[in-house]
Amino acid sequence: MEASLWIVALGAAVAGFVQSLSGFAFGMVAMSFRAWGLDPRTAAILTVFGALTGQVIAMLAASLPSVLLPSAS
């Protein structure tokens, strides 16, 4: 694989891990990796869509149990 693809993959993996622990900071962590190997415009676009995807997945994961397992009332 190309070096830039490894940078993107590694940055996304580490940033996803940090976001899963803290709930935020995907952009800061991802940009710290991507700034070294990508064009700034490309890095910004990838970071915004990665952070948005992570937040949407977290929102769906938080609301899914309540849909599948409603509380007995």
N, CA, C and O of each residue as an XYZ file, in Angstrom:
292
protein
N       0.835     -1.188      0.000
C       0.000      0.000      0.000
C       0.878      1.250      0.000
O       2.050      1.227      0.377
N       0.263      2.320     -0.434
C       0.976      3.589     -0.407
C       1.131      4.092      1.022
O       0.367      3.726      1.915
N       2.135      4.937      1.215
C       2.377      5.481      2.555
C       1.211      6.352      3.019
O       0.858      6.330      4.199
N       0.612      7.115      2.112
C      -0.497      7.985      2.520
C      -1.714      7.171      2.957
O      -2.461      7.598      3.837
N      -1.915      6.007      2.348
C      -3.023      5.163      2.767
C      -2.793      4.598      4.161
O      -3.731      4.488      4.951
N      -1.566      4.245      4.462
C      -1.236      3.784      5.815
C      -1.431      4.898      6.834
O      -1.903      4.649      7.943
N      -1.076      6.111      6.470
C      -1.252      7.253      7.380
C      -2.735      7.471      7.663
O      -3.130      7.687      8.809
N      -3.554      7.415      6.612
C      -5.000      7.599      6.781
C      -5.580      6.491      7.652
O      -6.367      6.760      8.559
N      -5.198      5.256      7.383
C      -5.734      4.125      8.141
C      -5.292      4.163      9.600
O      -6.104      3.949     10.501
N      -4.031      4.431      9.834
C      -3.531      4.499     11.200
C      -4.163      5.662     11.962
O      -4.555      5.512     13.119
N      -4.259      6.812     11.317
C      -4.883      7.968     11.954
C      -6.344      7.722     12.288
O      -6.813      8.118     13.355
N      -7.070      7.067     11.378
C      -8.477      6.772     11.625
C      -8.632      5.763     12.757
O      -9.530      5.898     13.587
N      -7.773      4.764     12.796
C      -7.870      3.754     13.854
C      -7.583      4.352     15.228
O      -8.323      4.107     16.180
N      -6.530      5.119     15.330
C      -6.185      5.726     16.622
C      -7.237      6.755     17.024
O      -7.630      6.816     18.189
N      -7.692      7.556     16.076
C      -8.703      8.567     16.386
C     -10.025      7.916     16.775
O     -10.708      8.403     17.675
N     -10.392      6.833     16.117
C     -11.608      6.109     16.493
C     -11.520      5.534     17.888
O     -12.496      5.547     18.638
N     -10.341      5.026     18.239
C     -10.142      4.503     19.590
C     -10.276      5.616     20.627
O     -10.927      5.431     21.655
N      -9.671      6.760     20.364
C      -9.759      7.884     21.305
C     -11.200      8.372     21.417
O     -11.667      8.688     22.511
N     -11.903      8.435     20.288
C     -13.289      8.885     20.328
C     -14.162      7.891     21.080
O     -15.098      8.293     21.770
N     -13.873      6.612     20.957
C     -14.683      5.638     21.691
C     -14.447      5.728     23.195
O     -15.341      5.408     23.978
N     -13.274      6.153     23.602
C     -13.003      6.328     25.027
C     -13.583      7.619     25.581
O     -14.154      7.639     26.672
N     -13.431      8.701     24.816
C     -13.792     10.007     25.346
C     -15.094     10.574     24.785
O     -15.723     11.408     25.435
N     -15.510     10.147     23.605
C     -16.710     10.696     22.989
C     -16.449     11.897     22.106
O     -17.381     12.427     21.502
N     -15.225     12.333     22.018
C     -14.868     13.469     21.169
C     -13.389     13.340     20.803
O     -12.766     12.319     21.094
N     -12.838     14.345     20.181
C     -11.415     14.460     19.844
C     -10.995     13.649     18.631
O      -9.800     13.443     18.422
N     -11.943     13.182     17.824
C     -11.564     12.463     16.607
C     -10.753     13.379     15.700
O      -9.709     12.979     15.185
N     -11.221     14.582     15.508
C     -10.559     15.509     14.588
C      -9.146     15.862     14.999
O      -8.247     15.905     14.160
N      -8.940     16.113     16.273
C      -7.597     16.472     16.739
C      -6.608     15.345     16.521
O      -5.492     15.571     16.053
N      -7.013     14.141     16.857
C      -6.114     13.002     16.741
C      -5.890     12.640     15.278
O      -4.758     12.382     14.869
N      -6.952     12.618     14.492
C      -6.820     12.256     13.082
C      -5.960     13.266     12.328
O      -5.123     12.878     11.514
N      -6.155     14.541     12.589
C      -5.361     15.555     11.888
C      -3.900     15.519     12.293
O      -3.030     15.893     11.506
N      -3.619     15.073     13.507
C      -2.217     14.992     13.904
C      -1.473     13.933     13.091
O      -0.263     14.049     12.899
N      -2.166     12.917     12.618
C      -1.552     11.924     11.738
C      -1.572     12.391     10.289
O      -0.566     12.310      9.584
N      -2.709     12.873      9.861
C      -2.912     13.174      8.443
C      -2.163     14.408      7.977
O      -1.879     14.538      6.786
N      -1.843     15.300      8.866
C      -1.124     16.511      8.474
C       0.268     16.202      7.942
O       0.840     17.004      7.204
N       0.809     15.071      8.301
C       2.162     14.724      7.864
C       2.218     14.150      6.459
O       3.261     14.223      5.809
N       1.117     13.577      5.972
C       1.220     12.896      4.695
C       0.193     13.246      3.644
O       0.261     12.737      2.525
N      -0.758     14.105      3.974
C      -1.810     14.419      3.021
C      -1.910     15.913      2.787
O      -1.439     16.727      3.581
N      -2.537     16.246      1.675
C      -2.864     17.639      1.385
C      -3.834     18.140      2.457
O      -4.731     17.397      2.856
N      -3.681     19.364      2.927
C      -4.555     19.851      4.001
C      -6.047     19.796      3.672
O      -6.861     19.503      4.547
N      -6.409     20.073      2.429
C      -7.830     20.017      2.066
C      -8.362     18.599      2.155
O      -9.459     18.372      2.666
N      -7.591     17.653      1.662
C      -7.999     16.248      1.724
C      -8.078     15.775      3.166
O      -9.017     15.075      3.545
N      -7.100     16.152      3.961
C      -7.091     15.750      5.369
C      -8.296     16.318      6.112
O      -8.891     15.632      6.944
N      -8.657     17.555      5.821
C      -9.806     18.174      6.487
C     -11.106     17.476      6.110
O     -11.952     17.237      6.971
N     -11.272     17.149      4.833
C     -12.494     16.479      4.388
C     -12.607     15.097      5.021
O     -13.676     14.717      5.499
N     -11.514     14.348      5.027
C     -11.526     13.019      5.633
C     -11.824     13.092      7.129
O     -12.530     12.242      7.671
N     -11.291     14.098      7.777
C     -11.493     14.245      9.220
C     -12.941     14.598      9.550
O     -13.513     14.049     10.491
N     -13.526     15.495      8.793
C     -14.921     15.883      9.050
C     -15.855     14.701      8.846
O     -16.728     14.453      9.678
N     -15.686     13.966      7.750
C     -16.561     12.830      7.501
C     -16.304     11.689      8.475
O     -17.235     10.971      8.840
N     -15.080     11.513      8.895
C     -14.792     10.489      9.899
C     -15.418     10.812     11.240
O     -15.984      9.935     11.893
N     -15.319     12.062     11.652
C     -15.919     12.470     12.930
C     -17.439     12.384     12.869
O     -18.072     11.946     13.829
N     -18.026     12.794     11.756
C     -19.480     12.716     11.604
C     -19.945     11.264     11.637
O     -20.946     10.948     12.281
N     -19.236     10.391     10.959
C     -19.595      8.972     10.951
C     -19.504      8.382     12.353
O     -20.380      7.623     12.766
N     -18.458      8.723     13.077
C     -18.312      8.215     14.438
C     -19.423      8.677     15.362
O     -19.908      7.900     16.185
N     -19.829      9.917     15.237
C     -20.903     10.435     16.085
C     -22.257      9.819     15.729
O     -23.069      9.550     16.614
N     -22.502      9.597     14.441
C     -23.758      8.972     14.026
C     -23.819      7.528     14.518
O     -24.864      7.079     14.990
N     -22.717      6.805     14.411
C     -22.685      5.425     14.909
C     -22.904      5.399     16.419
O     -23.628      4.537     16.917
N     -22.298      6.318     17.149
C     -22.491      6.373     18.598
C     -23.940      6.697     18.952
O     -24.492      6.139     19.899
N     -24.551      7.599     18.189
C     -25.946      7.950     18.436
C     -26.859      6.755     18.181
O     -27.768      6.492     18.968
N     -26.627      6.035     17.096
C     -27.443      4.860     16.788
C     -27.226      3.752     17.809
O     -28.175      3.067     18.191
N     -26.007      3.573     18.245
C     -25.722      2.538     19.243
C     -26.379      2.866     20.576
O     -26.796      1.963     21.301
N     -26.475      4.137     20.900
C     -27.106      4.532     22.156
C     -28.621      4.389     22.098
O     -29.247      4.084     23.113
N     -29.220      4.601     20.937
C     -30.675      4.538     20.841
C     -31.182      3.162     20.440
O     -32.365      2.877     20.627
N     -30.341      2.307     19.902
C     -30.783      1.004     19.429
C     -31.292      0.096     20.547
O     -32.328     -0.539     20.354
N     -30.635     -0.008     21.700
C     -31.183     -0.875     22.751
C     -32.587     -0.468     23.206
O     -33.403     -1.328     23.537
N     -32.866      0.810     23.225
C     -34.196      1.241     23.652
C     -35.258      0.876     22.626
O     -36.427      0.723     22.982
N     -34.884      0.736     21.383
C     -35.839      0.345     20.350
C     -36.069     -1.163     20.415
O     -37.205     -1.624     20.302
N     -35.002     -1.927     20.594
C     -35.123     -3.386     20.610
C     -35.661     -3.927     21.921
O     -36.407     -4.906     21.927
N     -35.297     -3.310     23.019
C     -35.701     -3.791     24.344
C     -36.430     -2.692     25.103
O     -35.842     -2.052     25.974
N     -37.687     -2.465     24.789
C     -38.413     -1.417     25.514
C     -38.588     -1.813     26.971
O     -38.701     -2.995     27.298
N     -38.609     -0.831     27.825
C     -38.765     -1.107     29.258
C     -40.184     -1.579     29.538
O     -41.147     -1.125     28.920
N     -40.283     -2.486     30.472
C     -41.605     -3.017     30.831
C     -42.327     -2.005     31.703
O     -41.847     -1.642     32.777
N     -43.463     -1.560     31.243
C     -44.221     -0.594     32.038
C     -45.691     -0.899     32.039
O     -46.471     -0.179     32.663
